[in-house]
Amino acid sequence: MATLPLHIKSAGTATIGWGTSDDTTYGIVQSEATTPQGQWKQVKDHVGKVVVKLLYDTGTQKRISILLDSSKTAPEIGDTVTWDTVKYLCEDAPVTARNEDFTQLELLLTTTEGIALA
């Protein structure tokens, strides 16, 4: 993520992020969302009331929208994808082509503390 362009910086906004990743593995990144995730287990009593909620693993989910470079191939579901030096598991990678627009790749990548990706 880049910093704000000089013409719109001020003392109060110097640390605000601007733009997306400059990773061009698959094309030009249009948007990306990073969401922390938790894996939870609940224990219920005899009437169904939750009495314990245990966080047993944490990870990150990334949704990345990319204008697909025509010389690149989208990853397959289950592939390990390295994005900004972090290894993720590819859970979804639909490619959408339209007659009046660029070909779009939507990546859904996840990683968890408990899984070591090769």
N, C-alpha and C positions, 0 to 999 in steps of 0.2 A: 504494500500500500504506500502510495506516495504522500508527501506532505502537501499542504495547500500551495497553490501557485503564489508567487511573490506579490502579485498585484492585489490579492485579497487577504493577505496575512495582516494580523494586528497582534498586539501584545496579548490580547485575550484569546486568540484562536491559533496560536502557533503550533499546538500539539494535536490539532484535529486532523484525522486522516482524510486522504483524498484519493479517489480512484480505487482500482482493483489490483490484484496480483499482476506482476509483469511476466508470469510464467506463460510461455508460448508453446508448451508441449503439444497441444492439440489445436491451437489457433489463438484468436483474440478474445480474451476474457471480457464479457459484458457485465456480469454481476457475480458475486459470490456471497454466500451467507454461511457463517460458522455458528454452530449451536452446540453448547456443552450438553452432554447427555449422562443420565444415570441409569443403571440397571438396578431395579428394586425388587425385593421379595416381601410380601405381606403375610402376616400370620393373623388368622381370625379366630375368635373364640367360638363357643358353641352356638351363638345366635347370629354369627356373621359379622360381628363388630371387629374392625381392625384393631388389634392390640399391640402389634409390633410392625414397624416398617423399617427394613434394613437395606441400606445402600451397599451393594456388594461389588460393583464395578462402575467405572466412569470412562468416558470417552468423548469423542467429538464427531459431529456430523457436519459435512460440508456439502452445500448445493452450489454448483458452479454452472453458469450459463456461458457458452463459448460459441463464437462464430467459427465453425470447423474449417480448418485449413484443408483444401481438397487433396493435398499430398499426404495427409495423416489419416490414420485409422483409429477409430474410437476404441477404448478399452472394452474388454468383455466383462460380463458379470463374474465376479470372483477374482479378477486380476488385482494385483497389488499396484497401486498408482502412487508415485511420489509427487507430492504437490508442496512447493515451497519447503523442501527438505524433510517433510513429514510423510511417512508411509501410511496409506489408507487402503481399505478394502473397497473395491468398486461394487456397489450394490445395484446400481442402475445406470444406464448410459444410452437413453433414447436419442436418436438422430432424427431431426425433422427437416425435410426439404420442401420448399414451396416454389411455385413458378415465378413469383415476383419478390423473392427475398433470399437472403443468404441461408446456407445450410447451418442449422443450429444443433449443438450438442449440449445436452443437459446431464451433468454428472451428479450422482449421489454417492458420496464417499464417506466411509465411517472408519473410526479407529477406536479401540478400547484398550484400557490398561492391561487386561488379561490376555490379549492376543499378541503374539510376536509375529509380525509380518516379515516375510523374506524379501 
